[in-house]
Amino acid sequence: MKIQVNGKHIVTQANNLSELFYEQQIDITCIATAFNGVFVPKNQYDSQCLEEGCRLEVLSPMQGG
């Protein structure tokens, strides 16, 4: 299916967020995720199903000063 991740269109075989992050080699320990503009807690990654055309924002905290 085709989805959008951080503004980039990708094709994935994943069915949920956990599968997508594994497929894309994204370390879930240091990210925050929004699905179609709504924050998704890490404990819901297995149950958050992906849909054709959905939009994901995957953000990592930044450090510095």
C-alpha positions as CSV (number, residue, x, y, z in Angstrom):
1,M,0.0,0.0,0.0
2,K,1.1,3.6,-0.5
3,I,1.4,5.8,2.6
4,Q,3.2,9.1,3.5
5,V,5.9,9.2,6.1
6,N,7.3,12.6,7.0
7,G,6.1,14.0,3.7
8,K,7.6,11.2,1.6
9,H,5.5,8.7,-0.3
10,I,6.5,5.1,0.3
11,V,5.1,1.7,-0.5
12,T,4.9,-0.8,2.4
13,Q,3.7,-4.3,3.1
14,A,3.2,-3.5,6.8
15,N,-0.2,-3.7,8.3
16,N,0.4,-1.7,11.5
17,L,2.9,0.8,13.0
18,S,5.1,-1.8,14.6
19,E,5.5,-3.7,11.3
20,L,6.2,-0.5,9.5
21,F,8.9,0.6,11.9
22,Y,10.5,-2.8,11.8
23,E,10.4,-2.8,8.0
24,Q,11.9,0.7,7.8
25,Q,14.5,0.0,10.5
26,I,13.2,2.8,12.8
27,D,14.1,2.5,16.4
28,I,10.9,3.0,18.3
29,T,12.7,3.7,21.6
30,C,13.4,7.3,20.7
31,I,10.5,8.5,18.5
32,A,7.1,10.1,18.8
33,T,4.5,9.3,16.1
34,A,1.3,11.0,14.7
35,F,-1.1,9.1,12.5
36,N,-3.2,11.4,10.3
37,G,-2.4,14.2,12.8
38,V,-3.2,12.4,16.0
39,F,-0.5,11.3,18.5
40,V,-0.2,7.5,18.9
41,P,1.3,6.2,22.2
42,K,3.9,3.5,21.8
43,N,1.7,0.9,23.5
44,Q,-0.7,1.3,20.5
45,Y,1.8,0.7,17.7
46,D,0.7,-3.0,17.3
47,S,-3.0,-2.1,17.2
48,Q,-2.7,1.0,14.9
49,C,-3.6,-0.3,11.5
50,L,-2.2,1.4,8.4
51,E,-4.6,2.6,5.7
52,E,-3.9,3.4,2.0
53,G,-2.9,7.1,1.8
54,C,-2.5,7.6,5.5
55,R,0.0,10.3,6.8
56,L,2.6,9.6,9.4
57,E,4.9,12.0,11.2
58,V,7.8,10.3,13.0
59,L,9.8,12.6,15.1
60,S,12.9,12.2,17.2
61,P,13.7,14.5,20.1
62,M,16.6,16.9,19.4
63,Q,19.3,17.9,21.9
64,G,21.4,20.9,22.0
65,G,21.6,24.4,23.3
